Amino acid sequence: MKTLKQYEQTGGNVSAANEYTVVKNQTEGSSIFLTVLSSLIVVLIVLGNSVVILAFIVDRRLRNRSNFFLLNLAICDFLVGKSVVLPISLWSIITVYIESTLHLDLCNLWSQVHVLVLYHRAISITLSIPYTFTGKWMLGKFLCKLWITFDYTTTTASAYSVVLISYDRFLSVNKAVLHQSLQNRHRQTALNMILIWIFSFLVYGPAVLLWEIITGTNNFPEDSCRAGFLETWYFILGASTLDFMLPLLSISFFNLRIYLEILKRSAKRQNHSISRFSKEKAKDIGPFTITNNTVLSSPQTNEKRQNNSVPCMDLKIISDSPQTNERLDRLNKRNKLSKDKKAAKSLAILVSVFILCWSPYSIFVCVRAVCQGHCADFFYIEVTVWFIWTNSAINPILYPVCHKSFRKAFKLLLERFMKFFLVQQF
């Protein structure tokens, strides 16, 4: 497709110019739609995870070991949305692609959508404006490396937070006694969360900061902001193993063990119920009446005193006998099994969303590294990154859907917000 300037130079007719105008307007409309959609994702990430964090502050009932790992995931996702990662990458995709392929002027586009992106903090605006208008990175290597390091660290920490959540659910279902003993060990819980962040930084951080110094090469132009190792296939394969394959294998292992344990206990309970009902006989007492006298009377007397009697239903003998204790034990086990099934289902949903959002990027970046960038354009890698960031927007929606405690906390948070709002109004 020729540009308008090319049509003018070659004597293109008016219809050709009109065709270009239509294409330009359509492209600008698509770009605005993508910008609004991407900005909506950012808003969902920031607001959704902010609500989760505030719920922990407001409702003390959420503060247990299992939920602290969910809090760590919410913090990771919040930093993904609130940091400089999304605003810069959003405009990196749109400006570089449109200006390089369609030669369109983005100044008009920026004026239409700038309200949607200015809700970010000053640092986000400061970093994104030059990249927005020029499509080139002009803020120096230091801020570029800082942005890339923060990006990789937060997303990798998010992946390993899902591993921690899966491990905690595994202990809850398969090793209930050990899990219960860990509930009050807050220092160990905090240490696990800190180690996740340190490890996530070590996966990519040193490579981002020291790659040019170690290799003495830079595969990308000076005005771009990309990690130097993106064309090095062996590093990409190793790093992808650590930030996706290892979490995926760990999550799959824990979920499989949980599923097998629940399946085993369900089958055992079913077999026990069949055996019990085939051997036991109910020990009931027939219908009788309770009178207001302490001495049982004859049938004739009962007829005379029927106005003072209270009819009762069939009553089963309740005592501290072994049979009663056995029934209570069965009831507790049934409740525990039902609770574990719900936890397993909620975890399965969280893990499924994680796999769907992370797989495209991990597969695409490995393929591109192996073929040295000849079989996959970098633009599509940038697009698959948005799948990862979309995961950060979906997670806070899953918490209240899958966890009753979060629904109660969100309701409490909403009540306090409405009370505060009414006080401010009146």
C-alpha positions in Angstrom: 0.0 0.0 0.0 1.5 3.3 -1.0 1.5 6.3 1.2 -0.3 9.6 0.3 3.0 11.2 -0.5 3.9 8.4 -2.9 0.6 8.8 -4.7 1.2 12.5 -5.1 4.7 11.9 -6.5 3.5 9.3 -9.1 0.4 11.3 -10.1 -2.0 9.1 -8.3 -5.7 10.0 -8.8 -8.1 11.3 -6.3 -9.7 7.9 -5.7 -6.3 6.5 -4.6 -5.9 9.4 -2.2 -9.4 8.8 -0.9 -8.6 5.1 -0.5 -5.5 6.0 1.6 -7.7 8.3 3.8 -10.2 5.5 4.4 -7.4 3.1 5.3 -5.8 5.7 7.6 -9.0 6.4 9.4 -9.7 2.7 9.8 -6.2 2.1 11.2 -6.5 5.0 13.6 -9.9 3.7 14.8 -8.3 0.2 15.4 -5.4 1.8 17.2 -7.7 3.8 19.4 -9.7 0.6 20.2 -6.5 -1.3 21.1 -5.4 1.6 23.2 -8.7 1.8 25.1 -8.7 -2.0 25.6 -5.1 -2.1 26.8 -5.8 0.8 29.2 -8.8 -1.0 30.5 -6.6 -4.0 31.3 -4.2 -1.8 33.2 -7.1 -0.3 35.2 -8.4 -3.7 36.1 -4.9 -4.8 37.2 -4.4 -1.8 39.4 -7.9 -1.5 40.9 -8.5 -5.2 41.2 -5.3 -6.0 43.1 -5.6 -2.8 45.1 -8.9 -4.1 46.4 -7.3 -7.4 47.3 -4.5 -5.7 49.3 -7.0 -3.4 51.0 -9.1 -6.4 52.0 -6.1 -7.8 53.9 -5.7 -4.5 55.7 -9.4 -4.3 56.7 -10.3 -7.9 57.4 -8.0 -9.7 59.9 -9.6 -13.0 59.2 -7.8 -13.2 55.9 -4.4 -13.2 57.6 -3.4 -16.8 57.5 -0.6 -18.6 55.7 -2.6 -19.7 52.7 -4.0 -16.2 52.1 -0.6 -14.5 52.5 0.6 -16.3 49.4 -2.5 -15.0 47.6 -1.5 -11.5 48.9 2.0 -12.0 47.5 0.5 -12.8 44.1 -1.7 -9.7 44.3 1.3 -7.5 45.1 3.2 -8.9 42.1 0.2 -8.3 39.8 -0.3 -4.8 41.3 3.3 -3.8 40.6 3.0 -5.1 37.1 0.1 -2.8 36.5 1.2 0.2 38.5 4.8 0.3 37.4 6.3 1.7 34.2 5.9 -1.7 32.4 2.5 -1.4 30.8 2.4 2.2 29.7 5.7 2.0 27.9 5.1 -1.4 26.3 1.6 -0.3 25.2 3.0 2.6 23.2 6.0 0.6 22.1 3.7 -1.8 20.3 1.4 0.8 18.7 3.9 3.5 17.8 6.6 1.3 16.4 4.2 -0.9 14.4 2.1 1.9 12.9 4.8 4.4 12.2 7.1 1.8 10.6 4.5 0.0 8.5 1.8 2.5 7.8 3.6 5.8 8.3 0.9 7.4 10.3 1.1 10.4 12.5 0.3 9.6 16.1 0.0 13.1 17.5 -3.7 13.2 16.8 -4.2 9.7 18.2 -2.3 10.7 21.4 -4.6 13.7 21.9 -7.7 11.5 21.8 -6.5 8.8 24.3 -4.1 10.7 26.6 -6.7 10.9 29.3 -6.7 7.1 29.6 -3.0 6.8 30.3 -2.5 9.9 32.4 -3.9 8.2 35.5 -0.5 6.6 36.0 2.0 8.1 38.4 4.4 10.8 37.3 7.2 8.3 36.7 5.0 6.4 34.3 4.1 9.6 32.4 7.7 10.8 32.3 9.0 7.5 30.8 6.1 7.0 28.4 5.8 10.4 26.7 9.1 10.4 24.8 8.5 6.8 23.6 4.9 7.7 22.7 5.7 10.6 20.3 8.9 9.2 18.7 8.6 5.5 18.9 12.2 5.5 20.1 13.8 5.1 23.5 15.5 8.3 24.4 15.9 8.0 28.2 19.2 6.2 28.3 20.3 2.7 29.0 20.0 3.0 32.8 16.2 3.6 32.8 15.8 1.0 30.0 17.6 -1.7 32.0 15.6 -0.6 35.1 12.3 -1.1 33.3 13.2 -4.4 31.7 14.6 -5.8 35.1 11.4 -4.7 36.9 9.3 -6.3 34.2 11.0 -9.7 34.3 11.2 -9.7 38.1 7.5 -9.0 38.7 6.2 -11.4 36.2 8.5 -14.2 37.3 7.6 -13.6 40.9 3.9 -13.8 39.9 4.5 -17.3 38.4 6.3 -18.6 41.5 3.6 -17.2 43.7 1.2 -19.6 42.0 3.8 -22.3 42.8 3.7 -21.3 46.5 -0.1 -21.3 46.5 -0.2 -24.8 44.9 2.3 -26.1 47.4 0.3 -24.7 50.3 -2.9 -26.4 48.9 -0.9 -29.6 48.6 0.1 -29.5 52.2 -3.5 -28.7 53.2 -4.9 -31.7 51.4 -2.1 -34.3 51.6 -0.4 -33.4 54.9 -3.0 -31.7 57.0 -1.2 -32.0 60.3 2.0 -30.4 59.0 0.0 -27.7 57.3 -1.9 -26.9 60.5 1.4 -26.6 62.4 2.7 -24.0 59.9 -0.3 -21.7 60.2 1.2 -19.6 62.9 4.8 -19.5 61.6 4.5 -16.1 60.0 8.3 -15.6 59.8 8.7 -18.7 57.6 5.8 -17.5 55.4 7.4 -14.1 55.0 10.8 -15.8 54.3 9.2 -17.9 51.5 7.8 -14.8 49.9 11.1 -12.9 50.1 13.0 -15.8 48.6 10.5 -15.8 45.7 11.4 -12.2 44.9 15.1 -12.8 45.2 15.1 -15.8 43.0 12.9 -14.0 40.4 15.4 -11.1 40.2 18.3 -13.5 39.8 16.7 -15.3 36.8 16.9 -12.2 34.6 18.3 -9.3 36.5 22.0 -9.9 36.3 21.7 -10.8 32.6 19.8 -7.6 31.8 22.3 -5.4 33.7 25.5 -7.1 32.7 24.9 -8.7 29.3 26.7 -6.1 27.2 29.6 -6.0 29.6 30.1 -9.8 29.6 29.5 -10.4 25.8 30.7 -7.0 24.5 27.8 -7.1 22.0 24.5 -5.3 21.6 22.1 -6.9 19.0 19.6 -4.0 19.0 19.7 -0.4 17.9 20.6 2.3 20.4 17.2 3.9 20.3 15.3 0.6 21.2 14.9 -0.8 24.6 15.1 -4.6 24.6 17.1 -7.2 26.5 20.4 -8.1 24.8 19.9 -11.8 25.3 16.7 -12.1 23.2 18.6 -13.4 20.2 20.7 -15.9 22.3 18.8 -19.1 22.1 20.6 -21.1 24.8 20.0 -18.3 27.4 16.4 -17.9 26.4 15.8 -21.7 26.7 17.5 -21.8 30.1 15.6 -18.7 31.4 12.3 -19.9 30.0 12.9 -23.2 31.8 13.3 -21.3 35.1 10.5 -18.8 34.7 7.8 -21.0 33.0 8.7 -24.7 32.6 9.9 -25.2 36.2 6.8 -23.5 37.7 4.6 -25.4 35.3 6.1 -28.8 36.3 5.8 -27.9 40.0 2.3 -26.7 39.7 1.3 -29.8 37.7 2.9 -32.1 40.2 1.2 -30.5 43.2 -2.2 -30.5 41.5 -1.8 -34.1 40.4 -1.0 -35.2 43.9 -4.0 -33.2 45.2 -6.3 -34.8 42.7 -5.1 -38.3 43.4 -5.5 -37.8 47.2 -9.0 -36.5 46.8 -9.9 -39.4 44.5 -8.4 -41.9 46.9 -10.3 -40.5 49.9 -13.6 -40.3 47.9 -13.3 -44.0 46.9 -12.4 -45.0 50.5 -15.4 -43.1 51.8 -17.7 -44.7 49.3 -16.5 -48.2 50.1 -16.8 -47.6 53.8 -20.4 -46.3 53.4 -21.4 -49.4 51.5 -19.9 -51.7 54.1 -21.4 -49.8 57.0 -24.9 -49.8 55.6 -24.7 -53.5 54.9 -23.8 -54.4 58.5 -25.4 -51.8 60.7 -28.9 -51.7 61.9 -30.5 -48.5 63.2 -31.2 -48.5 66.9 -34.3 -46.4 67.2 -37.0 -46.1 69.8 -40.6 -46.3 68.7 -43.1 -43.4 69.1 -43.9 -42.3 72.6 -45.2 -39.3 74.5 -43.6 -37.2 77.2 -46.1 -36.2 79.9 -45.8 -33.7 82.7 -45.7 -36.5 85.3 -42.7 -38.4 86.5 -44.5 -41.7 86.6 -45.6 -43.5 83.4 -49.4 -44.0 83.5 -51.7 -46.6 82.0 -53.2 -46.2 78.5 -56.5 -45.2 80.1 -54.8 -42.5 82.2 -52.9 -41.3 79.1 -56.3 -40.9 77.3 -57.5 -38.7 80.2 -54.3 -36.7 80.3 -53.8 -36.2 76.5 -54.2 -32.5 77.0 -51.1 -32.4 79.1 -49.0 -34.5 76.8 -46.6 -33.5 73.9 -46.3 -35.8 70.9 -42.7 -36.5 69.8 -41.2 -37.9 66.6 -39.0 -41.0 66.5 -35.9 -40.2 68.5 -32.5 -41.9 68.0 -30.4 -42.7 71.1 -27.7 -40.1 71.6 -24.8 -41.0 73.8 -21.1 -41.0 74.1 -20.9 -44.6 72.8 -18.2 -45.6 70.3 -20.9 -45.7 67.5 -21.7 -42.0 68.1 -18.1 -41.0 68.1 -17.6 -42.9 64.9 -20.4 -41.0 63.3 -19.0 -37.7 64.4 -15.6 -38.7 63.0 -17.2 -39.6 59.7 -19.0 -36.3 59.6 -15.8 -34.4 60.2 -14.0 -36.4 57.5 -16.9 -35.7 55.0 -16.7 -31.9 55.8 -12.9 -31.9 55.3 -13.2 -33.8 52.0 -15.8 -31.3 50.8 -13.6 -28.4 51.8 -10.6 -29.9 50.1 -12.6 -30.4 46.9 -13.6 -26.8 46.8 -9.9 -25.7 47.4 -8.7 -28.0 44.6 -11.3 -26.6 42.2 -10.4 -23.0 42.9 -6.7 -23.9 42.5 -7.4 -25.7 39.3 -9.1 -22.5 37.9 -6.2 -20.3 39.0 -3.6 -22.7 37.5 -5.5 -23.1 34.2 -5.6 -19.4 33.7 -1.9 -19.1 34.5 -1.0 -21.8 31.9 -3.2 -20.3 29.2 -1.8 -16.8 29.7 1.9 -17.8 30.0 2.2 -20.5 27.3 2.0 -18.3 24.2 4.9 -16.0 25.2 7.1 -18.8 26.5 6.7 -20.9 23.3 7.0 -17.9 21.0 10.2 -16.5 22.5 11.9 -19.9 22.5 11.0 -20.5 18.8 12.2 -17.0 17.9 15.5 -17.5 19.7 16.2 -20.8 18.0 15.6 -19.5 14.5 17.6 -16.3 15.3 14.6 -14.1 14.8 14.0 -15.1 11.2 10.8 -17.0 11.7 8.9 -14.7 14.1 8.6 -10.9 14.2 9.4 -9.2 17.5 6.0 -7.4 17.3 4.2 -10.7 18.0 6.4 -11.4 21.0 5.3 -8.0 22.4 1.7 -9.1 21.8 2.1 -12.3 23.7 3.5 -10.4 26.6 0.1 -8.9 27.0 -1.3 -12.3 27.7 0.9 -12.5 30.7 -0.2 -9.1 31.9 -3.8 -10.0 31.3 -3.3 -12.8 33.8 -2.6 -10.1 36.4 -6.0 -8.6 35.6 -7.9 -11.9 35.9 -6.4 -13.1 39.2 -8.2 -10.6 41.5 -11.5 -11.5 39.8 -10.9 -15.2 40.7 -10.3 -14.6 44.4 -13.9 -13.7 45.4 -15.3 -16.2 42.9 -13.3 -19.1 44.3 -13.0 -18.1 48.0 -15.8 -17.4 50.4 -13.5 -15.6 52.8 -12.6 -13.1 50.1 -16.2 -12.5 49.3 -16.9 -11.6 52.9 -13.8 -9.4 53.0 -14.8 -7.6 49.8 -18.3 -7.1 51.3 -16.8 -5.6 54.5 -14.6 -3.4 52.4 -17.5 -2.1 50.4 -19.6 -1.4 53.5 -16.7 0.6 55.0 -16.3 2.5 51.8 -20.0 3.4 51.5 -20.0 4.5 55.2 -17.0 6.7 54.6 -18.5 8.1 51.4 -21.8 8.9 53.1 -19.9 10.7 56.0 -18.0 12.8 53.4 -21.2 13.7 51.6 -23.3 14.7 54.7 
